Amino acid sequence: MSWQSYVDNNLVGSKHCSKAAIHGLDGGKWATSPGFTVSPTEAKTLIGGFKDPSGLRASGIHLSGTKYLCIRADDRSIYGKKGATGSVAVKTGKCVLVALYDESTQPGQCATVVEKLADYLIENGY
């Protein structure tokens, strides 16, 4: 399966993620949904937050030009919130899954989709 199909079918296709992307741990884009562009700087800052989340907690999570309040950050998952919308980022051994949810989705639904796909990729060596 291509990386783009993970974005299209497993993340956005779940109807619990409005936009999504997969980036390598170097910040390089592997796949993304239309209209969702995580800049190289945003990706590298997000990925750095898995090691040291203090910057994200202080300055927020920036994705596709939008700032989210960091509500959770550890070595696996980083969650952000902006009003009734938010972001979920989960790190695997080789990549980071990034997803947004809109006001029609419960945050936990998006988080579950992203976390389960991350588990699947980790189990398969990614």
C-alpha positions as CSV (number, residue, x, y, z in Angstrom):
1,M,0.0,0.0,0.0
2,S,1.3,3.5,-0.8
3,W,1.7,6.2,1.8
4,Q,-0.9,8.3,0.1
5,S,-3.4,5.5,0.4
6,Y,-2.8,5.4,4.2
7,V,-3.7,9.1,4.2
8,D,-6.7,8.8,1.9
9,N,-8.2,5.5,3.2
10,N,-7.1,5.0,6.8
11,L,-7.0,8.6,8.1
12,V,-9.2,10.9,6.0
13,G,-11.2,8.0,4.8
14,S,-12.2,7.1,8.3
15,K,-14.3,10.3,8.4
16,H,-12.7,11.1,11.8
17,C,-9.8,13.0,10.4
18,S,-10.5,16.1,8.2
19,K,-6.9,16.3,6.9
20,A,-3.8,14.3,7.3
21,A,-0.2,13.8,6.3
22,I,2.7,11.4,6.8
23,H,6.2,12.8,7.3
24,G,9.5,11.0,7.7
25,L,11.4,11.6,10.9
26,D,13.7,14.0,8.9
27,G,10.6,16.2,8.2
28,G,10.3,15.1,4.6
29,K,6.7,14.8,3.3
30,W,5.7,11.2,2.3
31,A,2.0,11.9,1.7
32,T,-0.7,14.5,2.4
33,S,-4.3,15.2,1.8
34,P,-5.3,18.1,-0.5
35,G,-5.1,21.5,1.1
36,F,-3.0,20.4,4.0
37,T,0.6,21.6,3.7
38,V,2.9,21.1,6.8
39,S,6.0,23.2,6.0
40,P,9.4,21.6,6.5
41,T,10.0,24.0,9.5
42,E,6.6,23.0,11.1
43,A,7.4,19.3,10.6
44,K,10.9,19.5,12.1
45,T,9.6,21.5,15.1
46,L,6.8,19.0,15.6
47,I,9.2,16.0,15.4
48,G,11.6,17.8,17.8
49,G,8.7,18.0,20.2
50,F,8.7,14.2,20.7
51,K,12.1,14.5,22.3
52,D,11.6,17.9,24.1
53,P,8.0,19.1,24.2
54,S,8.8,22.3,26.1
55,G,8.9,24.5,23.0
56,L,5.5,23.1,21.8
57,R,4.0,23.7,25.3
58,A,5.3,27.3,25.3
59,S,4.6,28.3,21.7
60,G,2.0,25.9,20.5
61,I,1.8,23.5,17.6
62,H,1.9,25.0,14.1
63,L,0.5,23.0,11.3
64,S,-0.3,24.3,7.8
65,G,-0.1,27.9,9.2
66,T,-2.5,27.3,12.1
67,K,-1.5,27.4,15.7
68,Y,-2.9,24.8,18.1
69,L,-2.6,24.8,21.9
70,C,-0.5,21.8,23.0
71,I,-2.6,19.7,25.4
72,R,-0.5,16.6,25.4
73,A,3.1,15.9,24.4
74,D,5.2,12.8,25.1
75,D,7.7,10.6,23.2
76,R,4.8,9.0,21.1
77,S,1.9,11.4,20.8
78,I,1.3,15.2,20.5
79,Y,-2.2,16.5,20.7
80,G,-3.3,20.1,20.0
81,K,-6.5,22.0,20.3
82,K,-8.0,25.2,18.7
83,G,-11.6,25.8,19.7
84,A,-13.6,22.8,18.7
85,T,-10.9,21.6,16.3
86,G,-7.5,20.0,16.9
87,S,-4.6,18.0,15.8
88,V,-3.1,14.6,16.6
89,A,0.4,13.6,15.8
90,V,1.8,10.1,16.5
91,K,5.4,9.0,16.0
92,T,6.4,5.5,14.7
93,G,9.9,4.2,14.2
94,K,10.3,5.8,10.8
95,C,7.5,8.4,10.4
96,V,5.0,10.8,12.0
97,L,1.3,10.6,11.3
98,V,-0.3,14.0,11.5
99,A,-4.1,14.5,11.4
100,L,-6.6,17.3,12.0
101,Y,-10.2,17.0,13.1
102,D,-13.0,19.5,12.7
103,E,-15.9,20.5,15.0
104,S,-18.0,17.6,13.8
105,T,-15.6,15.0,15.2
106,Q,-15.0,14.1,18.8
107,P,-11.2,14.4,19.5
108,G,-11.0,10.9,20.8
109,Q,-12.3,9.5,17.6
110,C,-9.5,11.1,15.6
111,A,-6.9,10.1,18.2
112,T,-8.1,6.5,18.1
113,V,-7.8,6.3,14.3
114,V,-4.3,7.8,14.2
115,E,-3.0,5.8,17.2
116,K,-4.3,2.5,15.7
117,L,-2.7,3.2,12.4
118,A,0.6,4.0,14.2
119,D,0.4,0.7,16.1
120,Y,-0.1,-1.1,12.8
121,L,2.9,0.6,11.2
122,I,5.1,-0.1,14.2
123,E,4.1,-3.7,14.2
124,N,5.1,-3.8,10.5
125,G,8.5,-2.3,11.0
126,Y,7.7,1.4,10.3
